Amino acid sequence: MKNEKELQKKYMYSQILRQQATSLMEEKQMIDSRINEINITKGAITMIGELKKDNLMWSPLGSGAFMIAEVADTDKILVSAGAGTLIKTSRERAIAILDSRLKELEDADGHVSTELGKFISQIGTVDKEMKEMVELDEHRKGMEKQERSHRHEKTSGTVG
């Protein structure tokens, strides 16, 4: 009975670890998506530098909608400064700002990956402990059954 309660505690702990690991995996996916988005944006800013005034390009409106726009100025880029504020800056400075954000995201990604690895390791340890507890309990029950059977044979044999 004590072993069963301990097994239940370990199972609950394992479930909590799995929920936390799932949450970290979701966070990592969001970070990875943001890293990818920034890299695509940096590439687009670089390509814009190759355009000439009056060239046509597809300009995003948001939500997957685009329109054809005429290039007027390839030297200035609007970049979000946070809190809904945009700043007008050079392409080089815009890329530097994005590189800074990218570094922060990569650091966060590394931290989340490290934490996720710890949770996965803990889950493995708890699962192994639970398996060993179940095997030990099955072994103990098998030995008890064998012992009862052996006692039954002794008592049956002495009657005749």
Residue frames as a rotation matrix with the C-alpha (Angstrom) as fourth column:
MET 1
0.568 0.823 0.000 0.00
0.823 -0.568 0.000 0.00
0.000 0.000 -1.000 0.00
LYS 2
0.431 -0.511 -0.744 2.84
0.129 -0.781 0.611 2.40
-0.893 -0.359 -0.270 0.88
ASN 3
-0.628 -0.701 0.338 4.54
0.376 0.107 0.920 1.54
-0.681 0.705 0.197 -2.41
GLU 4
-0.111 0.687 0.718 1.30
0.991 0.018 0.136 2.27
0.080 0.726 -0.683 -4.30
LYS 5
0.809 0.391 -0.439 1.00
0.473 -0.876 0.091 5.75
-0.349 -0.281 -0.894 -2.74
GLU 6
-0.007 -0.904 -0.427 4.63
0.009 -0.427 0.904 6.49
-1.000 0.003 0.011 -3.56
LEU 7
-0.627 -0.150 0.764 4.00
0.700 0.322 0.638 5.34
-0.342 0.935 -0.097 -7.14
GLN 8
0.412 0.862 0.296 0.97
0.910 -0.406 -0.084 7.66
0.048 0.304 -0.952 -7.36
LYS 9
0.633 -0.261 -0.728 3.07
0.144 -0.885 0.443 10.59
-0.760 -0.385 -0.523 -6.10
LYS 10
-0.477 -0.877 0.051 5.75
0.147 -0.023 0.989 9.89
-0.866 0.479 0.140 -8.69
TYR 11
-0.318 0.451 0.834 3.11
0.945 0.226 0.239 9.61
-0.080 0.863 -0.498 -11.41
MET 12
0.759 0.624 -0.186 1.63
0.623 -0.779 -0.074 13.00
-0.191 -0.060 -0.980 -10.46
TYR 13
0.268 -0.766 -0.585 5.12
-0.054 -0.618 0.784 14.53
-0.962 -0.178 -0.207 -10.37
SER 14
-0.618 -0.473 0.627 5.81
0.524 0.347 0.778 13.04
-0.586 0.810 0.033 -13.80
GLN 15
0.167 0.780 0.603 2.60
0.985 -0.161 -0.064 14.60
0.047 0.604 -0.795 -15.16
ILE 16
0.804 0.060 -0.592 3.55
0.232 -0.948 0.218 18.02
-0.548 -0.312 -0.776 -13.76
LEU 17
-0.216 -0.964 -0.157 7.00
0.015 -0.164 0.986 17.75
-0.976 0.211 0.050 -15.33
ARG 18
-0.491 0.090 0.867 5.43
0.826 0.365 0.430 16.79
-0.278 0.927 -0.253 -18.67
GLN 19
0.635 0.766 0.102 3.08
0.768 -0.611 -0.191 19.81
-0.084 0.200 -0.976 -18.55
GLN 20
0.577 -0.496 -0.649 5.98
-0.086 -0.827 0.556 22.14
-0.812 -0.265 -0.520 -17.82
ALA 21
-0.514 -0.781 0.355 8.06
0.258 0.254 0.932 20.56
-0.818 0.571 0.071 -20.60
THR 22
-0.051 0.597 0.801 5.14
0.995 0.098 -0.010 21.00
-0.084 0.796 -0.599 -23.03
SER 23
0.856 0.359 -0.373 4.87
0.381 -0.924 -0.015 24.65
-0.350 -0.129 -0.928 -22.03
LEU 24
0.104 -0.909 -0.404 8.61
-0.181 -0.416 0.891 25.14
-0.978 -0.020 -0.208 -22.64
MET 25
-0.525 -0.258 0.811 8.35
0.666 0.469 0.581 23.41
-0.530 0.845 -0.075 -26.04
GLU 26
0.467 0.769 0.436 5.56
0.884 -0.400 -0.241 25.80
-0.011 0.498 -0.867 -27.03
GLU 27
0.766 -0.264 -0.586 7.63
-0.017 -0.920 0.391 28.77
-0.643 -0.290 -0.709 -25.85
LYS 28
-0.312 -0.937 0.159 10.62
0.090 0.138 0.986 27.48
-0.946 0.322 0.041 -27.84
GLN 29
-0.197 0.315 0.929 8.47
0.954 0.279 0.107 27.15
-0.226 0.907 -0.355 -30.96
MET 30
0.849 0.526 -0.053 7.33
0.509 -0.841 -0.182 30.77
-0.140 0.128 -0.982 -30.59
ILE 31
0.403 -0.790 -0.461 10.92
-0.224 -0.574 0.788 31.94
-0.887 -0.214 -0.408 -30.14
ASP 32
-0.475 -0.589 0.654 12.08
0.446 0.480 0.756 29.89
-0.759 0.650 0.035 -33.15
SER 33
0.262 0.673 0.692 9.25
0.962 -0.126 -0.242 31.38
-0.076 0.729 -0.680 -35.22
ARG 34
0.921 0.055 -0.385 10.25
0.107 -0.987 0.117 34.90
-0.373 -0.149 -0.916 -34.20
ILE 35
-0.040 -0.998 -0.055 13.92
-0.071 -0.052 0.996 34.18
-0.997 0.044 -0.069 -35.01
ASN 36
-0.368 -0.021 0.929 12.89
0.828 0.447 0.338 32.97
-0.422 0.895 -0.147 -38.45
GLU 37
0.673 0.706 0.218 10.72
0.736 -0.614 -0.284 36.06
-0.066 0.352 -0.934 -38.98
ILE 38
0.668 -0.491 -0.560 13.60
-0.169 -0.832 0.528 38.40
-0.725 -0.258 -0.639 -38.07
ASN 39
-0.385 -0.849 0.362 15.98
0.199 0.307 0.931 36.58
-0.901 0.431 0.050 -40.42
ILE 40
-0.035 0.464 0.885 13.45
0.991 0.134 -0.031 36.89
-0.133 0.876 -0.464 -43.27
THR 41
0.895 0.392 -0.214 13.01
0.388 -0.920 -0.063 40.60
-0.221 -0.027 -0.975 -42.49
LYS 42
0.216 -0.901 -0.376 16.77
-0.152 -0.412 0.899 41.17
-0.964 -0.137 -0.226 -42.50
GLY 43
-0.502 -0.368 0.783 16.95
0.630 0.465 0.622 39.48
-0.593 0.805 -0.002 -45.91
ALA 44
0.393 0.745 0.539 14.15
0.920 -0.324 -0.223 41.66
0.008 0.584 -0.812 -47.23
ILE 45
0.816 -0.149 -0.559 15.84
0.040 -0.949 0.312 44.83
-0.577 -0.277 -0.768 -45.96
THR 46
-0.255 -0.965 0.069 19.06
0.043 0.060 0.997 43.77
-0.966 0.257 0.026 -47.69
MET 47
-0.361 0.184 0.914 17.19
0.890 0.362 0.278 43.08
-0.280 0.914 -0.295 -50.95
ILE 48
0.734 0.669 -0.118 15.44
0.620 -0.731 -0.286 46.46
-0.277 0.137 -0.951 -50.79
GLY 49
0.271 -0.731 -0.626 18.87
-0.110 -0.670 0.734 48.07
-0.956 -0.130 -0.261 -50.98
GLU 50
-0.673 -0.532 0.514 19.23
0.384 0.343 0.857 46.54
-0.632 0.774 -0.027 -54.45
LEU 51
0.238 0.841 0.486 16.02
0.943 -0.081 -0.322 48.16
-0.231 0.535 -0.812 -55.74
LYS 52
-0.865 -0.442 0.238 16.02
0.495 -0.829 0.260 51.44
0.083 0.342 0.936 -57.61
LYS 53
-0.600 0.654 -0.462 13.62
-0.191 -0.677 -0.711 54.34
-0.777 -0.338 0.531 -57.29
ASP 54
-0.107 0.746 -0.657 10.36
-0.966 -0.235 -0.110 53.76
-0.236 0.623 0.746 -59.19
ASN 55
-0.860 -0.102 -0.500 10.78
-0.229 0.953 0.198 49.94
0.457 0.284 -0.843 -59.17
LEU 56
0.217 0.962 0.166 7.62
-0.786 0.072 0.614 48.04
0.579 -0.264 0.772 -58.29
MET 57
-0.864 -0.436 -0.250 7.41
-0.200 0.754 -0.625 45.59
0.461 -0.490 -0.739 -55.41
TRP 58
0.169 0.886 -0.432 4.82
0.306 0.369 0.878 43.68
0.937 -0.281 -0.209 -53.42
SER 59
-0.690 -0.335 0.641 4.27
-0.419 -0.538 -0.732 45.40
0.590 -0.774 0.231 -50.11
PRO 60
-0.592 0.476 -0.651 2.66
0.660 0.749 -0.053 43.55
0.462 -0.461 -0.758 -47.19
LEU 61
-0.211 0.635 0.743 -0.50
-0.410 -0.748 0.523 45.02
0.887 -0.194 0.418 -45.70
GLY 62
-0.665 -0.019 0.747 -0.79
-0.722 0.273 -0.636 42.39
-0.192 -0.962 -0.195 -42.96
SER 63
0.069 0.726 0.684 -2.80
-0.467 0.630 -0.621 39.19
-0.882 -0.276 0.382 -42.51
GLY 64
-0.316 -0.303 0.899 -1.28
0.494 0.756 0.429 37.73
-0.810 0.580 -0.089 -45.66
ALA 65
0.753 0.580 0.311 -2.50
0.589 -0.381 -0.713 40.58
-0.295 0.720 -0.628 -47.92
PHE 66
-0.369 -0.916 -0.157 -0.15
0.606 -0.365 0.706 42.46
-0.705 0.165 0.690 -50.27
MET 67
0.839 0.532 -0.117 -0.31
0.243 -0.558 -0.793 45.30
-0.487 0.637 -0.597 -52.76
ILE 68
0.172 -0.776 0.607 1.98
0.951 -0.030 -0.308 46.52
0.257 0.631 0.732 -55.51
ALA 69
0.791 -0.005 -0.612 3.89
0.286 -0.881 0.376 49.61
-0.541 -0.472 -0.696 -54.42
GLU 70
0.694 -0.588 0.416 6.31
0.269 -0.324 -0.907 51.89
0.668 0.741 -0.067 -56.17
VAL 71
0.226 -0.708 -0.669 9.69
0.970 0.101 0.221 52.22
-0.088 -0.699 0.710 -54.49
ALA 72
0.870 0.087 0.485 10.31
0.159 -0.981 -0.110 55.84
0.466 0.173 -0.868 -53.49
ASP 73
0.301 -0.770 0.562 13.09
-0.879 -0.452 -0.149 55.58
0.369 -0.450 -0.813 -50.89
THR 74
0.671 -0.110 -0.733 15.26
0.136 0.990 -0.024 52.53
0.729 -0.083 0.680 -50.20
ASP 75
-0.378 -0.910 0.173 17.51
0.028 -0.198 -0.980 54.27
0.925 -0.365 0.100 -47.71
LYS 76
-0.656 0.210 0.725 15.03
-0.741 -0.359 -0.567 54.66
0.142 -0.909 0.391 -44.83
ILE 77
-0.462 0.479 -0.747 13.15
0.264 0.878 0.400 51.90
0.847 -0.012 -0.531 -42.99
LEU 78
0.111 0.550 0.828 10.45
-0.839 -0.394 0.374 52.14
0.532 -0.736 0.418 -40.31
VAL 79
-0.499 -0.331 -0.801 11.29
0.152 0.876 -0.457 49.86
0.853 -0.350 -0.387 -37.37
SER 80
0.649 0.758 -0.060 9.18
0.126 -0.029 0.992 49.15
0.750 -0.651 -0.114 -34.32
ALA 81
-0.451 -0.761 0.465 10.70
-0.368 -0.316 -0.874 50.60
0.813 -0.566 -0.138 -31.18
GLY 82
-0.732 0.284 -0.620 8.11
0.626 0.641 -0.445 48.85
0.271 -0.713 -0.646 -29.03
ALA 83
-0.472 0.644 -0.602 4.89
0.482 -0.384 -0.788 50.06
-0.738 -0.662 -0.130 -27.40
GLY 84
0.457 0.752 0.476 3.41
0.782 -0.084 -0.618 50.78
-0.424 0.654 -0.626 -30.84
THR 85
0.597 -0.338 -0.727 6.13
-0.313 -0.933 0.176 53.31
-0.738 0.123 -0.663 -31.70
LEU 86
0.698 -0.399 0.595 7.93
0.713 0.458 -0.530 53.29
-0.061 0.794 0.604 -35.05
ILE 87
0.316 -0.656 -0.686 11.26
-0.095 -0.741 0.665 54.95
-0.944 -0.145 -0.296 -35.79
LYS 88
0.997 -0.073 -0.005 12.58
-0.006 -0.012 -1.000 55.95
0.073 0.997 -0.012 -39.20
THR 89
0.377 -0.918 0.121 16.17
-0.349 -0.020 0.937 54.79
-0.858 -0.395 -0.328 -39.62
SER 90
-0.089 -0.515 -0.852 18.73
-0.995 0.018 0.094 53.70
-0.033 0.857 -0.514 -42.20
ARG 91
0.673 0.277 -0.686 18.78
-0.425 0.904 -0.053 50.16
0.605 0.327 0.726 -43.58
GLU 92
-0.259 -0.877 -0.405 22.06
-0.002 0.420 -0.908 49.50
0.966 -0.234 -0.111 -41.77
ARG 93
-0.766 0.026 0.643 20.66
-0.620 -0.298 -0.726 50.72
0.173 -0.954 0.244 -38.44
ALA 94
0.336 0.941 0.034 17.46
-0.936 0.329 0.124 48.71
0.105 -0.074 0.992 -38.98
ILE 95
0.459 -0.255 -0.851 19.54
-0.106 0.936 -0.337 45.55
0.882 0.245 0.403 -39.51
ALA 96
-0.670 -0.737 0.086 21.58
-0.123 -0.004 -0.992 46.38
0.732 -0.676 -0.088 -36.39
ILE 97
-0.343 0.655 0.673 18.34
-0.939 -0.226 -0.258 46.74
-0.017 -0.721 0.693 -34.37
LEU 98
0.678 0.620 -0.396 17.11
-0.656 0.752 0.054 43.40
0.332 0.223 0.917 -35.74
ASP 99
-0.009 -0.774 -0.633 20.49
-0.029 0.633 -0.774 41.79
1.000 0.011 -0.028 -34.97
SER 100
-0.767 -0.231 0.598 20.15
-0.544 -0.259 -0.798 42.98
0.339 -0.938 0.073 -31.36
ARG 101
0.174 0.916 0.362 16.66
-0.974 0.214 -0.073 41.47
-0.144 -0.340 0.929 -31.11
LEU 102
0.585 -0.019 -0.811 17.93
-0.393 0.868 -0.304 38.30
0.709 0.497 0.501 -32.74
LYS 103
-0.519 -0.845 -0.128 20.70
-0.195 0.262 -0.945 38.00
0.832 -0.466 -0.301 -30.14
GLU 104
-0.545 0.397 0.738 18.16
-0.834 -0.165 -0.527 38.39
-0.088 -0.903 0.421 -27.31
LEU 105
0.552 0.820 -0.155 15.93
-0.834 0.545 -0.085 35.73
0.015 0.176 0.984 -28.86
GLU 106
0.286 -0.533 -0.797 18.84
-0.228 0.769 -0.597 33.35
0.931 0.352 0.098 -29.40
ASP 107
-0.772 -0.525 0.359 19.85
-0.427 0.010 -0.904 33.80
0.471 -0.851 -0.231 -25.74
ALA 108
-0.141 0.825 0.547 16.26
-0.939 0.063 -0.337 33.12
-0.313 -0.562 0.766 -24.65
ASP 109
0.628 0.352 -0.694 16.13
-0.644 0.736 -0.210 30.11
0.436 0.579 0.689 -26.97
GLY 110
-0.278 -0.832 -0.481 19.31
-0.206 0.540 -0.816 28.71
0.938 -0.128 -0.321 -25.41
HIS 111
-0.767 0.047 0.640 17.91
-0.641 -0.098 -0.761 29.22
0.027 -0.994 0.105 -21.91
VAL 112
0.285 0.951 0.121 14.60
-0.930 0.305 -0.204 27.55
-0.231 -0.055 0.971 -22.80
SER 113
0.444 -0.190 -0.876 16.46
-0.458 0.792 -0.404 24.66
0.770 0.580 0.265 -24.47
THR 114
-0.674 -0.739 -0.014 18.59
-0.306 0.296 -0.905 24.16
0.673 -0.605 -0.426 -21.35
GLU 115
-0.522 0.562 0.642 15.53
-0.791 -0.037 -0.611 24.17
-0.320 -0.826 0.464 -19.09
LEU 116
0.521 0.732 -0.439 13.69
-0.847 0.506 -0.163 21.82
0.103 0.457 0.884 -21.43
GLY 117
-0.024 -0.641 -0.767 16.65
-0.337 0.728 -0.597 19.43
0.941 0.244 -0.233 -21.32
LYS 118
-0.861 -0.268 0.432 16.52
-0.473 0.107 -0.875 19.45
0.188 -0.957 -0.219 -17.52
PHE 119
-0.036 0.936 0.349 12.80
-0.907 0.116 -0.404 18.64
-0.419 -0.331 0.845 -17.52
ILE 120
0.540 0.204 -0.817 13.27
-0.666 0.697 -0.266 15.84
0.515 0.688 0.512 -20.05
SER 121
-0.489 -0.797 -0.355 16.05
-0.285 0.530 -0.798 14.39
0.824 -0.289 -0.487 -17.90
GLN 122
-0.740 0.275 0.614 13.87
-0.641 -0.011 -0.768 14.59
-0.204 -0.961 0.185 -14.78
ILE 123
0.367 0.911 -0.186 10.98
-0.922 0.331 -0.200 12.91
-0.121 0.245 0.962 -16.62
GLY 124
0.218 -0.378 -0.900 13.32
-0.448 0.781 -0.436 10.09
0.867 0.498 0.001 -17.66
THR 125
-0.811 -0.575 0.111 14.54
-0.319 0.275 -0.907 9.64
0.491 -0.771 -0.406 -14.09
VAL 126
-0.423 0.737 0.527 11.02
-0.795 -0.023 -0.606 9.60
-0.434 -0.675 0.596 -12.61
ASP 127
0.506 0.614 -0.606 9.76
-0.838 0.517 -0.175 7.21
0.206 0.596 0.776 -15.31
LYS 128
-0.191 -0.674 -0.713 12.68
-0.310 0.731 -0.608 4.88
0.931 0.105 -0.349 -14.61
GLU 129
-0.890 -0.117 0.440 11.97
-0.451 0.086 -0.889 5.00
0.066 -0.989 -0.129 -10.87
MET 130
0.029 0.981 0.189 8.29
-0.925 0.098 -0.366 4.22
-0.378 -0.164 0.911 -11.46
LYS 131
0.422 0.068 -0.904 9.18
-0.640 0.728 -0.245 1.30
0.641 0.682 0.351 -13.74
GLU 132
-0.607 -0.728 -0.318 11.56
-0.227 0.543 -0.808 -0.09
0.761 -0.419 -0.495 -11.12
MET 133
-0.681 0.431 0.592 8.89
-0.679 -0.067 -0.731 0.27
-0.275 -0.900 0.339 -8.43
VAL 134
0.405 0.872 -0.274 6.33
-0.910 0.358 -0.209 -1.60
-0.084 0.334 0.939 -10.57
GLU 135
0.189 -0.415 -0.890 8.82
-0.420 0.785 -0.455 -4.36
0.888 0.460 -0.026 -11.40
LEU 136
-0.844 -0.511 0.162 9.81
-0.329 0.254 -0.910 -4.70
0.424 -0.821 -0.383 -7.74
ASP 137
-0.319 0.821 0.474 6.16
-0.848 -0.024 -0.530 -4.87
-0.423 -0.571 0.703 -6.72
GLU 138
0.563 0.503 -0.656 5.41
-0.771 0.605 -0.198 -7.51
0.297 0.617 0.729 -9.40
HIS 139
-0.263 -0.752 -0.605 8.45
-0.297 0.660 -0.691 -9.49
0.918 -0.002 -0.396 -8.30
ARG 140
-0.848 -0.021 0.529 7.36
-0.530 0.032 -0.847 -9.29
0.001 -0.999 -0.038 -4.65
LYS 141
0.138 0.981 0.137 3.81
-0.924 0.177 -0.340 -10.42
-0.358 -0.080 0.930 -5.53
GLY 142
0.417 -0.066 -0.907 5.22
-0.590 0.739 -0.325 -13.28
0.691 0.671 0.269 -7.61
MET 143
-0.669 -0.721 -0.181 7.40
-0.271 0.463 -0.844 -14.40
0.692 -0.515 -0.505 -4.69
GLU 144
-0.589 0.535 0.606 4.44
-0.732 -0.035 -0.681 -14.24
-0.343 -0.844 0.412 -2.29
LYS 145
0.471 0.798 -0.377 2.31
-0.882 0.421 -0.212 -16.30
-0.011 0.432 0.902 -4.68
GLN 146
0.075 -0.559 -0.826 5.11
-0.389 0.746 -0.540 -18.83
0.918 0.362 -0.162 -5.07
GLU 147
-0.858 -0.411 0.308 5.53
-0.405 0.173 -0.898 -19.01
0.315 -0.895 -0.315 -1.30
ARG 148
-0.141 0.895 0.423 1.77
-0.887 0.076 -0.456 -19.58
-0.441 -0.440 0.783 -0.76
SER 149
0.564 0.322 -0.760 1.77
-0.716 0.650 -0.256 -22.25
0.412 0.689 0.597 -3.40
HIS 150
-0.359 -0.805 -0.473 4.76
-0.305 0.580 -0.756 -23.94
0.882 -0.127 -0.453 -1.77
ARG 151
-0.789 0.137 0.599 3.06
-0.601 0.035 -0.799 -23.84
-0.131 -0.990 0.055 1.67
HIS 152
0.268 0.961 -0.068 -0.10
-0.934 0.242 -0.263 -25.28
-0.237 0.134 0.962 0.13
GLU 153
0.293 -0.259 -0.920 1.89
-0.507 0.774 -0.379 -28.15
0.811 0.577 0.096 -1.35
LYS 154
-0.778 -0.627 0.032 3.47
-0.322 0.355 -0.877 -28.90
0.539 -0.693 -0.479 2.07
THR 155
-0.531 0.639 0.556 0.12
-0.715 0.015 -0.699 -28.93
-0.455 -0.769 0.449 3.86
SER 156
0.471 0.716 -0.514 -1.49
-0.881 0.416 -0.227 -31.02
0.051 0.560 0.827 1.12
GLY 157
-0.005 -0.593 -0.805 1.33
-0.479 0.708 -0.519 -33.54
0.878 0.383 -0.287 1.18
THR 158
-0.872 -0.402 0.280 1.16
-0.414 0.298 -0.860 -34.24
0.262 -0.866 -0.426 4.91
VAL 159
-0.067 0.933 0.354 -2.54
-0.961 0.036 -0.276 -35.06
-0.270 -0.358 0.894 4.97
GLY 160
0.558 0.363 -0.746 -2.32
-0.697 0.694 -0.183 -38.22
0.451 0.622 0.640 2.84
